[in-house]
Amino acid sequence: QRKRLDYYYTATEWAKRHTPEGGRILDVGGGTSLGCRYLDRLPDFERTVVELKDGNHLYREADVHFCDFMEWEPDGQYDTVMCLQCVEHVREPWPFIQKMREIGSTLILSVPFMWPAGLEDGHLHDPIDRIKLKTWVGREPNCDKVSGRKPWERLIGLYL
């Protein structure tokens, strides 16, 4: 059901546009193992997923690793790293995002945009605006987009 949300469409379209043919895409913490199937839109790429814990639906269309991303050792570089609606759950976003930037040429990152503090359990950093995200990433995105309806908007950024 969530795979129809606009920010998934934007993320996968950006991934198609900025990942070379047959390239490698890494998805970090996007809920794929829990049944979120937005990576189905990217069948022409080698897909790897890092999930914190096993879910009910093992995603068989990718190489799935169940572990802490900060402890995971990649087997090489990725053309594109996607991290959708995950960073707000991470206690220390700066090193988490820097690791993604180090292992990928392109970063596609989405966060809840201006959700009030306390609206969602597990969100450690709400509200998140463009300034906070720039602080975490260390620079402005090449482009960004706000999608969805208040109070559930998402900010998605493309970093080349």
Stockholm file with secondary structure:
# STOCKHOLM 1.0

chainA/1-160         QRKRLDYYYTATEWAKRHTPEGGRILDVGGGTSLGCRYLDRLPDFERTVVELKDGNHLYREADVHFCDFMEWEPDGQYDTVMCLQCVEHVREPWPFIQKMREIGSTLILSVPFMWPAGLEDGHLHDPIDRIKLKTWVGREPNCDKVSGRKPWERLIGLYL
#=GR chainA/1-160 SS CGGGSHHHHHHHHHHHHHSCTTCEEEEESSSGGGTCCGGGGCTTSEEEEEESSCCSSCCTTSEEEESCGGGCCCSSCEEEEEEESCGGGCSCHHHHHHHHHHHEEEEEEEEECSCCTTSSTTCSSCSCCHHHHHHHHSSCCSEEEEESCTTSCEEEEEEC
#=GC SS_cons         CGGGSHHHHHHHHHHHHHSCTTCEEEEESSSGGGTCCGGGGCTTSEEEEEESSCCSSCCTTSEEEESCGGGCCCSSCEEEEEEESCGGGCSCHHHHHHHHHHHEEEEEEEEECSCCTTSSTTCSSCSCCHHHHHHHHSSCCSEEEEESCTTSCEEEEEEC
//
